[in-house]
Amino acid sequence: MLTALIDMFGAITFPTWIKSEAFSIGPLSVKWYGISYIIGIYGAYFYAASMAKRRDVWIVNGATRKPELVPSKMILQDLLTYCLVGIIAGGRIGYILFYSTSTIWEAPLEIFKIWDGGMSFHGGFLGVCAAVYYTHRRKKLDLWRIADVTAIGAPLGLLAVRFLGNFVNQELYGRVTDVPWGFIFSTAPDSQPRHPSQLYEAFLEGIVIFLVLRFLCTRYKALTKPGICAGAFILMYGLFRFFVEFFREPDATMFGPLTRGMTYSLPMFFVGLAIVIWAMRRSPVSPKRVDDKPA
């Protein structure tokens, strides 16, 4: 049946003109993978900075608990640096620990070759959590306030990496399928059409989460209750990643039918849900800015 459907509808052969290399300057080769990280993290920064400058999303009518500092541009610039380190270090260490443990004793020098790929979202997520906590301690800023401004821009980074990184590199492709939009990836061990799971993730983790968080911020003023945006991001990522794992080619299973991706993502759903419920039950806070004069 699969062969008959492929013959009837055809499949999309991954374009040969799309290369993992964006351009080269002499011996220097610039990869789309690296560009995706630059676009993602700076896109997240500029979006967070634009939201920080708005007044309406930080003010709520009615009683508030206490004023909490809205991150300034300088704080967000420092956060960008910390997050960049956390993403790269955490993503690589997470990949080695979660997916390629044997590398530690078989080829330890390979751990440092981040230009060859091999990054884990869950490891990068933990690295960003460490960056958020470090910013909280260093800048004396409310932990959930800084977590929220990190979360609202994070989907832009996921969108860039899933598309320009994973899809263009033809990695993390999906299972064999008979859907008419299946892709034949040259990096797959066969020539059968597969789910473009990278695009599924780019849409769900990037576009959908971004739009939901923006709606929560602009319509329901979620930023006035620190923790809601961060919790909603964690909840939605865990849910969407768990769902996409049904279409993504699994590398291994851990607990019965659960793949590693499912196993690492399922707790995120429940943790995110708990954070959202906790944050919603608290009273909103009023905004305070660095340039505000004392009363």
N, C-alpha and C positions, 0 to 999 in steps of 0.2 A: 504493500500500500504506500509506503514511504517513497519508493522509487517512482511509482505511478504519479503521485502528487508532484514530485519534483519535476518530472517530465512535463506535466500539464502546466504548472504555474512557473516553473523555473525557480531559481534561487539567486540571491544577490551575491555575486562574487566580490569579495573585498577589493576595492579599486587598487590597481598596482601603482597608481601615481601618488597614493597616500603613503608617505614614508615616515618612519619614526624620527628621522632627522629633519628638523625644520630648515636649517641652512648650515653652511660651514664657512668659516673664515680661515683660510690656510689649513693648518692642522687642527684647528679648533672646530669641533662638531657640536652644534646646539640642538638638543633633542626637544621634541614636543613635550616629553614627560617633565623636563625641568621647567619649560615655559608654563605648563599647566599649574605648577606649584606657585610660580611668581604671580600669574594672573589671579589664581585663587586667593592667595593670602592678601594681596594688595586690593583685590576686589572686596574682600571681606572687611578690610580696614577702612576703605573709603565709604563703604555703605554704613558701617558702624559710626564713623565720624559724622556722616550726614544725619543720621538719626539722633546722635548726641546733640547736634546743634538745634534740632527742633525743640520747641517749647511745649507744644500741645500734647505730645505723646507721654510726657513725664508728669503732667498735672492732672489730678482727678478732683472732681467736685466732692465735697464732704470731708469728714474727719480723716485725719492721717495719723500714723504712729509718730514718726519723727523724720526729719530731713536726712536724706542720703545723698552723697555726692554723685553727680553725674560725671562720668569719665571725661576728662578734657582731651584735647587733641594730643597733647604731650604724653599723657598716660596711655592713650591708645597706640601711639607710636612705640612706646616701650613694650606694650603688650604684644604688638606685632612681632617685635624681635624675639621675645620670649616664646611666643607661639611657633615661630619659624624653627627655632632650636628644638622645641618640644615635638613638633611634627616630624622633623627629619630623624632626630635621635630615637624618639618613641616609636615611630613607624618602622624604622629599620630593626631596632631591638625586638619590637613586638613580632615582626615577621620571622626573625630567627627563632625566637622562643616558642611562638605559636604554630609555625608552619615548617620550619627548617632547622630543627634543633641539632641535627647531625652535623650541620655546618660548623658548629662550635669546635668539635674535635677533629673533623675530617679536613676542613679547609678554613681555619679561623681568619685568614686574611681576606676571605671573600665577604666577611661581615662588613667591611669598610667600603665595598664597591657598590655604593648606592646608585651610581650611574647605570648599573646593569639592571636596575629594577629590583623588585622585592620589598614592598612596603606594606605594612598592615594598618588598616584603618583603626582597628581597636588599639593597637600600640600607639598610633599617632594621637588617638583620642585621649589616652592616658597621659601622653606627653603634653597635650593642651591643658588637661586638668591640672597638671603640675605647674604649667605656666600661669594659669589663672590663680592658683593658690599663691604662687610666688608674688604675683602682682598685688594680690590682696594684702599680703604681709608687708611688702615693700612700700606700697603706696597708701596703706591704711584705708583701703577702700572696702566697702561691703562685699563679701565673697560672692553673693548671689547677684549683686548688681553687675560686677565685672563678668560673671558667668553668662548673664543674659546678653550683654553687648557682644560677647564672643559668639554666642549661639546664633544670633540673628544674621550674622554674616557668614557663618560656617557653611551653609548650603551652597553659596557661590563657589567656595573652594571645592566642595564635592562635585559640583557640576563641571568645573574646569578639569579636575583630575580624572573623573570618570570618562569624560569625552576625549579631551586632548591627550590624556595619559593612557588610560586602559584601552579605550576603543581604538585610537590611532595605533597603539602598539600591538593591537590584536591579542591582548592578554585578558585573562579572566573571562573568557567567552563562555557561552551557555551550553546547555545540553543539546544533543542532536534533536532536530525537530522537523516537522513537516509543514509548519506555517509558511505562508508565501513570502513573509519578510525575513526568513532565515538567511543568515550570512554564511558564506563559505570562507573561513579564515585560513590564510596560508600557514599560520603557526599551529593549527590543529593537526593532530596526528592522522587525520583522514581528510577526505574531500567532501564530507557530508555537511549539509546546511545546519547551522546551530542558532540557538536563540542569541540575539545581540544583547546579552544581559547587561553589558556595560551601559547601553543606552537606556535600558529599563531603570538602572540605578541612577543614571544622570537625571532622568525625568523625575523619579520619585524622591530621591535623596536631595537632589539639587533644586529643581523647579517647584515641586509640590511643597516640600518643607519650607522653602523660602517664602512662598505665597501665603501659606498658613500662618507662619510667624509674623509676617508683615500685617496680615489681617488682624491678628491678635493684638499687635502693637497699636495700629491706627484706629481700629474700631472699638476694641475693648480695653485699651490702655494697659496691656499686660505688663509693660515696663514699670508701672507704678507698684506692682507686687513682685519684688525680686524673687526669682526662682521659677516663675511660670514659663518664661521663654526657654531657659536652659532645660527644664524638665520636659517641656513639650518637644524640644529637639531630640533629646535622648530617647524619649518614648517613640517618636515617629521613626527615627533612624532604626531602632531595634525592630519595630514592626515591619518596616519596608525591607530591611535587609533580610529578615527572616523569610519574608514572602518571596523575594527575588532568588533566594537560595534554591527554591523549587525549580528554577529555570537555569541556574548557573551550574556549570560543570563542577561537581564537588571534588575536592582534593582528598578528602577522607571523611569517615564518619566517626563520631565519638561515643554517642549514647544511642544505640539502636539506629533508627533512621535519621537522627539528627546529625547534620554535617558540622564541621568546626564553626563555619560561619553562623549557623543557627544556634549552636551552643553558646557562642560568645555574644550573640545579639539578643537572645531571649531575656537574659537578666536586665539588659538595658531598658526593655519595655517596662518591666515592673518597677525598676528604680526610677525611671522617668515619670511613671504614673504616680508613684509615691511622692515625688518632689512637687509635681503639679498640685496634687490634693493638699499637701502641706502648705504650699505657697498661697493657694486660693483661700485658705481658711484664715490667713493673716490679714490684718488691716493694711491698706495701701500706705506708702510713704510719700512724702513731699520731696521735690527736687532741691538740691543745693549745688551751686556751681562754684568753681574756683574763683571766678571774678565777682561773685556776689559779696556785697559789703555786709559786715555784721550789723545786726539790728541795733 
